[in-house]
Amino acid sequence: MRPKPEEISFPPDDNQRLANLCGVLDENLKQIGSTLDVSIIRRSEHFIIRGEVIQTRLASWALKSFYNQAKTGLSTEQIQLGLIEIMNPHHPAKQGTSNIVIGEEALSTLITRRRDLRGRTPRQVGYLKKIQDHDITFAIGPAGTGKTYLAVASAVDALERDLVERIVLVRPAVEAGERLGFLPGDMAQKVDPYLRPLYDALYDLMGPDKASKLFERGTIESAPLAFMRGRTLNKSFIILDEAQNTTPEQIKMFLTRIGFGSKVVVTGDITQIDLAKNQKSGLVEAKRILEKVSGIAFINFDAEDVVRHPLVQKIVNAYEKYENQE
């Protein structure tokens, strides 16, 4: 017996909002249908969704959620990020409810240029809360889980609220063996390749012009980890990225640079360690030593928290299924 179709309708008096929801040539509806494995038929403001029960419930939630965001248009990125959020195993729609109020506008939680920025999975929401509540937060997990991006967003938010006076971005330059003096160019040119992911996040969250001006004033500073020795950083938001590639001595040195009024986020993926085989990872050791220390927070992300193109999750699942069959 085929599952009963899900049917929803929207207020008929806002044609522009409906057009924004559907996208050019119904491109948004096609994206939702393809990602959630359902078919969506539109008849004016009425929508009929066919597919498996749980999938039609998710699609119904998606349409209502996107309708709430569609007042001023919907970008491809908004659609894809929203679908990733809905596909999470802990999403309310998977718990047997499609209870979302049509017309209720979404609120952002951080002051950045990205008005729709928020945690997309329960762990991401918890991560943002831990950063707010703790002076030192460690985020450990695979690429694509938002560790670095949300840390930069929290730093921008803290700067905008005058909670800190500057942002300091730090990364180990493992590929160069920390011997940056032997690389061509001035210091900025030497450091740039290693900090590019952090720069990309800053430019997205603040805009290139504003970020560049803050770099010129020294309000935002970037530095290789080796250059942190001997410094004390007060009223700063400090991010150490790719911390799995620090040595135990380096991460201890870094953590003891923290001054008054500062906040630190340390991110890394312990499955992607580029150190020599006989060298311990400072991040692994720090987790073992500091996990029980009051005032320091740890959060561990996994594949469920990957926030990239919706097809990435399907690709990961397909590979896992294939590898488990071998």
C-alpha positions in Angstrom: 0.0 0.0 0.0 1.4 3.3 -1.0 1.9 6.0 1.7 -0.7 8.7 1.8 0.6 12.0 0.2 1.3 14.9 2.5 -0.6 18.1 1.5 0.1 21.6 2.7 -1.1 25.1 1.7 0.2 28.6 2.2 -1.6 31.9 2.4 -2.6 32.8 -1.2 -2.1 36.5 -0.9 1.7 36.6 -1.0 2.6 35.5 -4.5 6.1 36.9 -4.4 6.9 34.9 -1.3 5.6 31.8 -2.9 7.7 32.5 -6.0 10.8 32.9 -3.8 10.0 29.6 -2.1 9.7 27.7 -5.3 12.7 29.4 -7.1 13.2 30.1 -10.8 11.6 27.2 -12.8 10.8 25.5 -9.4 14.5 25.0 -8.8 14.2 25.1 -5.0 11.4 22.5 -5.1 13.6 20.3 -7.3 16.4 20.6 -4.8 14.2 19.7 -1.8 12.7 16.8 -3.7 16.0 15.4 -4.8 17.6 15.7 -1.4 14.8 14.2 0.6 13.8 11.6 -2.1 10.2 12.9 -2.6 8.2 14.3 -5.4 6.6 17.7 -4.9 3.7 18.9 -7.1 2.6 22.5 -6.8 -0.8 23.8 -7.7 -0.8 27.5 -7.0 -0.4 27.8 -3.2 -1.1 24.1 -2.6 1.6 21.5 -2.5 1.3 17.7 -2.7 4.3 15.6 -1.4 4.7 11.9 -2.3 7.2 9.5 -0.9 8.0 7.5 2.2 6.2 8.7 5.4 9.3 10.1 7.2 10.5 11.7 3.9 7.2 13.5 3.2 7.2 14.7 6.8 10.7 16.2 6.4 9.7 17.8 3.1 6.6 19.3 4.6 8.8 20.8 7.4 11.3 22.0 4.8 8.6 23.8 2.8 7.2 25.5 5.9 10.6 26.5 7.2 11.7 27.9 3.8 8.4 29.8 3.4 9.2 31.6 6.7 12.5 32.6 5.2 11.3 33.5 1.8 10.0 37.0 2.4 13.1 38.7 0.9 14.2 35.8 -1.3 16.0 32.5 -0.8 19.5 31.7 -1.9 20.8 28.3 -3.0 23.0 28.3 0.1 20.0 28.9 2.4 18.2 26.0 0.8 21.2 23.6 1.1 22.0 24.6 4.7 18.4 24.3 5.7 18.2 20.8 4.2 21.3 19.7 6.0 19.7 20.9 9.3 16.5 19.0 8.5 18.4 15.8 7.6 20.0 15.6 11.0 18.9 12.5 12.9 17.9 14.6 15.9 15.7 17.0 13.9 12.2 17.4 15.5 10.6 16.3 12.2 12.2 12.9 12.6 10.6 12.6 16.1 7.1 12.5 14.6 6.2 16.1 14.4 5.9 18.7 11.7 4.8 21.4 14.1 6.2 24.6 12.7 4.2 27.8 12.6 3.9 29.3 9.1 4.8 33.0 9.2 7.1 32.7 12.2 10.4 34.4 11.3 13.8 32.8 12.2 16.1 34.7 14.6 19.9 34.8 14.3 22.0 34.5 17.4 25.3 36.1 16.5 26.1 39.6 15.3 27.7 39.0 11.9 27.0 39.9 8.3 25.3 36.5 8.0 21.8 37.2 9.4 20.9 33.5 9.1 23.9 32.2 11.1 23.1 29.8 13.9 23.9 26.2 14.9 22.5 23.8 12.4 22.8 20.6 14.5 22.4 20.1 18.3 26.1 19.8 18.7 26.7 23.1 16.9 24.2 24.8 19.1 25.9 23.3 22.1 29.3 24.4 20.7 28.2 28.1 20.5 26.8 27.9 24.0 30.1 26.4 25.4 32.1 29.2 23.7 29.8 31.8 25.3 30.0 30.2 28.8 33.7 29.2 28.9 37.0 31.0 28.6 38.6 28.0 26.8 36.7 25.6 24.5 38.1 22.7 22.5 36.2 21.5 19.4 37.3 18.1 18.0 35.9 16.4 14.9 36.0 15.9 11.2 36.2 18.5 8.5 33.0 20.2 7.5 31.4 20.2 11.0 31.7 24.0 11.4 34.4 23.9 14.1 36.4 26.8 12.6 33.6 28.8 11.0 31.5 29.0 14.1 34.6 29.8 16.2 35.3 32.8 13.8 31.6 33.8 13.9 31.8 33.8 17.7 34.9 35.9 17.6 33.3 38.4 15.2 30.2 38.5 17.5 32.4 39.2 20.6 34.2 42.0 18.8 31.0 43.6 17.6 29.6 43.5 21.2 32.9 45.1 22.5 33.5 42.0 24.7 37.1 41.8 23.3 39.4 44.3 21.7 40.9 42.1 19.0 40.8 38.8 17.3 44.0 36.6 17.0 44.1 33.8 14.5 46.8 31.1 15.0 47.7 28.0 13.1 50.7 25.6 13.2 52.7 25.7 9.9 53.5 22.0 9.9 54.1 21.8 6.1 57.0 24.3 6.5 58.3 22.7 9.6 57.6 26.1 11.4 60.7 27.4 9.5 58.8 30.3 7.9 62.0 32.4 7.4 63.0 30.1 4.6 59.8 30.7 2.6 59.7 33.5 0.0 57.9 36.9 0.6 57.2 39.1 3.7 55.7 37.7 6.9 52.1 38.1 5.7 52.8 36.2 2.5 54.6 33.5 4.4 51.6 33.0 6.8 48.7 33.5 4.4 48.5 30.0 2.9 48.2 28.4 6.4 45.5 30.9 7.6 43.5 31.0 4.4 40.5 29.0 5.8 40.3 31.5 8.7 40.5 34.5 6.3 37.7 33.0 4.1 35.4 32.7 7.2 36.2 36.3 8.3 35.6 37.7 4.8 32.3 35.9 4.6 31.2 37.0 8.1 32.4 40.7 8.0 32.9 41.5 4.3 36.4 41.8 2.7 36.6 45.6 3.1 35.8 45.7 6.8 38.1 42.7 7.5 41.0 44.2 5.6 40.7 47.5 7.5 40.7 45.7 10.8 43.8 43.8 9.8 45.5 47.1 8.9 44.6 48.5 12.4 45.8 45.4 14.2 42.3 44.7 15.5 42.6 41.4 13.7 45.9 39.7 13.8 47.2 36.4 12.3 50.3 34.6 13.5 51.9 31.2 13.1 51.9 29.2 16.4 55.7 29.4 16.7 55.5 33.2 17.0 53.2 33.1 20.1 56.0 32.3 22.5 56.6 35.0 25.2 53.4 36.9 24.5 50.4 37.6 26.9 47.1 38.3 25.2 44.5 40.3 27.1 40.9 41.1 26.0 41.4 39.0 22.9 39.4 36.3 21.2 42.1 33.7 20.1 41.5 30.8 17.8 44.0 28.0 17.4 43.0 26.1 14.3 44.4 22.7 13.1 45.5 22.0 16.7 46.0 18.3 16.0 49.3 19.4 14.3 50.7 21.0 17.5 53.2 19.2 19.7 52.4 18.9 23.5 55.0 21.6 24.2 53.4 24.0 21.6 49.9 23.7 22.8 50.9 24.1 26.5 52.9 27.2 25.4 49.8 28.5 23.5 47.3 27.9 26.4 49.6 29.8 28.8 49.5 32.9 26.6 46.0 33.7 27.8 45.6 37.0 29.6 42.7 38.8 31.4 39.4 39.1 29.6 40.4 36.7 26.8 38.5 33.8 25.3 40.1 30.9 23.4 38.8 28.3 21.0 41.0 25.4 19.9 39.9 23.3 16.9 41.2 20.2 15.3 40.6 16.8 13.7 42.6 14.0 15.4 42.0 11.7 12.4 44.1 14.1 10.2 47.4 14.4 12.1 50.3 15.5 9.9 53.1 15.3 12.5 55.9 12.8 12.2 54.9 9.2 13.2 56.9 9.3 16.4 55.6 12.7 17.5 52.6 13.0 19.9 49.8 15.4 19.0 49.4 18.2 21.5 45.6 18.2 20.9 45.3 14.5 21.8 47.4 15.0 25.0 45.6 18.2 26.0 42.2 16.4 25.8 43.6 13.7 28.1 45.0 16.2 30.6 42.5 19.0 30.6 39.1 17.3 29.9 38.2 17.3 33.6 39.5 20.8 34.4 36.7 23.2 35.5 36.2 26.1 33.2 37.5 24.3 30.1 34.9 22.9 27.7 35.2 20.1 25.2 32.9 19.2 22.4 33.3 16.2 20.0 31.7 16.4 16.6 31.0 13.5 14.3 29.7 12.8 10.7 26.2 13.8 11.7 27.4 17.4 12.1 28.9 17.8 8.7 27.5 21.0 7.1 28.3 20.9 3.4 26.3 20.3 0.2 23.4 17.9 1.1 24.9 15.3 -1.3 28.0 15.1 0.8 26.1 13.3 3.6 24.7 10.8 1.0 28.2 10.2 -0.4 29.6 9.6 3.1 26.7 7.2 3.9 27.1 5.3 0.6 30.9 4.9 1.2 30.3 3.7 4.7 27.7 1.1 3.5 30.1 -0.1 0.8 33.0 -0.4 3.2 30.9 -2.3 5.7 30.0 -4.9 3.0 33.7 -5.7 2.3 
